[in-house]
Amino acid sequence: HLIDFFVPFLPLEYRHVKLCARDAYAARGLQPDEGTLDEVAKAMLYVPKEEKLFSAQGCKSIPQRINFFLP
């Protein structure tokens, strides 16, 4: 197999993780408040450890993580 296209991805920042969480809640028909979105985003791992600039996992694990924040 040959690679036809190379599509780089940019690392997600904290605000992008919050948007992913908002989308995951919306997919379930829910509207979380900003505090809940912050809690979900804070629960993610960020790199580099000292600065915590970028999400280490992207958005893939967010739909599973929001289960911990459901009422």
VOSE-882621 format. One record per residue: residue in three letters; x, y, z of N, C-alpha, C in turn. Coordinates in steps of 0.1 Angstrom, whole numbers, padded with zeros to 4 digits, always signed. Layout:
ALAXYZXYZXYZ...
//
This chain:
HIS+0008-0012+0000+0000+0000+0000+0009+0012+0000LEU+0005+0022-0008+0012+0035-0008+0004+0045-0001ILE+0011+0055+0005+0004+0066+0011+0001+0076+0001ASP-0012+0079-0001-0016+0089-0011-0015+0103-0005PHE-0020+0104+0008-0020+0117+0014-0015+0116+0028PHE-0009+0127+0033-0004+0128+0047-0012+0139+0053VAL-0020+0136+0062-0028+0147+0069-0024+0148+0083PRO-0016+0159+0086-0011+0161+0099-0023+0166+0108PHE-0022+0163+0121-0031+0168+0130-0024+0178+0140LEU-0031+0187+0144-0026+0197+0154-0030+0192+0168PRO-0022+0193+0178-0026+0189+0191-0037+0198+0196LEU-0045+0192+0204-0057+0200+0210-0053+0207+0223GLU-0058+0219+0223-0056+0227+0236-0068+0225+0245TYR-0067+0230+0257-0077+0229+0267-0091+0233+0261ARG-0091+0244+0255-0104+0249+0249-0110+0240+0239HIS-0101+0233+0231-0106+0224+0221-0112+0211+0228VAL-0106+0207+0239-0111+0196+0246-0125+0199+0252LYS-0127+0211+0257-0140+0215+0261-0150+0215+0250LEU-0147+0219+0238-0156+0218+0227-0159+0203+0223CYS-0149+0195+0224-0152+0180+0222-0162+0175+0232ALA-0160+0179+0245-0169+0175+0255-0183+0180+0253ARG-0184+0192+0249-0197+0198+0245-0204+0190+0234ASP-0196+0186+0224-0202+0178+0213-0206+0164+0218ALA-0198+0158+0227-0202+0145+0232-0215+0146+0240TYR-0216+0156+0248-0229+0158+0255-0241+0160+0246ALA-0238+0169+0236-0249+0172+0226-0253+0159+0218ALA-0244+0150+0216-0247+0138+0209-0257+0129+0218ARG-0257+0131+0231-0266+0124+0240-0278+0133+0243GLY-0280+0144+0236-0291+0153+0239-0290+0160+0252LEU-0278+0163+0257-0277+0170+0269-0269+0183+0267GLN-0272+0193+0276-0265+0206+0275-0258+0208+0289PRO-0245+0206+0289-0238+0208+0302-0235+0222+0304ASP-0233+0226+0317-0229+0240+0320-0213+0241+0318GLU-0208+0253+0319-0194+0255+0317-0186+0248+0328GLY-0191+0247+0340-0184+0240+0351-0182+0226+0348THR-0192+0219+0343-0191+0205+0339-0180+0203+0328LEU-0181+0212+0318-0171+0211+0307-0157+0213+0312ASP-0155+0222+0321-0142+0224+0327-0137+0212+0335GLU-0146+0205+0342-0143+0193+0350-0138+0182+0340VAL-0146+0180+0329-0142+0170+0320-0128+0173+0314ALA-0126+0186+0310-0113+0190+0304-0102+0188+0314LYS-0104+0191+0327-0094+0190+0337-0090+0175+0339ALA-0099+0166+0337-0097+0152+0339-0088+0146+0329MET-0085+0153+0318-0077+0148+0307-0062+0150+0310LEU-0054+0142+0303-0039+0144+0305-0034+0154+0295TYR-0025+0162+0299-0019+0172+0291-0004+0171+0290VAL+0002+0175+0279+0017+0175+0278+0021+0189+0273PRO+0033+0193+0276+0043+0187+0285+0037+0189+0299LYS+0042+0180+0308+0037+0180+0322+0038+0193+0329GLU+0049+0200+0327+0051+0213+0334+0041+0224+0329GLU+0038+0224+0317+0030+0235+0311+0016+0231+0308LYS+0013+0218+0306+0000+0213+0303-0007+0220+0292LEU+0000+0221+0280-0005+0229+0269-0015+0221+0260PHE-0011+0208+0257-0019+0201+0247-0024+0187+0253SER-0036+0183+0248-0041+0171+0253-0033+0159+0247ALA-0030+0150+0256-0022+0138+0252-0031+0128+0245GLN-0044+0129+0246-0053+0118+0240-0062+0123+0229GLY-0063+0136+0227-0073+0141+0218-0087+0140+0223CYS-0096+0138+0213-0110+0137+0217-0116+0123+0218LYS-0108+0113+0214-0113+0099+0214-0119+0094+0227SER-0113+0098+0238-0117+0092+0250-0128+0100+0257ILE-0132+0111+0252-0141+0120+0259-0155+0114+0260PRO-0161+0108+0249-0174+0102+0251-0175+0092+0263GLN-0164+0085+0265-0164+0076+0276-0162+0083+0290ARG-0154+0093+0289-0152+0101+0302-0164+0109+0307ILE-0172+0113+0298-0184+0121+0303-0193+0112+0311ASN-0192+0099+0310-0201+0090+0319-0198+0093+0333PHE-0186+0097+0337-0183+0100+0351-0189+0113+0356PHE-0193+0121+0347-0198+0134+0351-0213+0135+0348LEU-0220+0125+0345-0234+0125+0343-0241+0125+0357PRO-0253+0132+0358-0260+0132+0371-0266+0118+0374
//
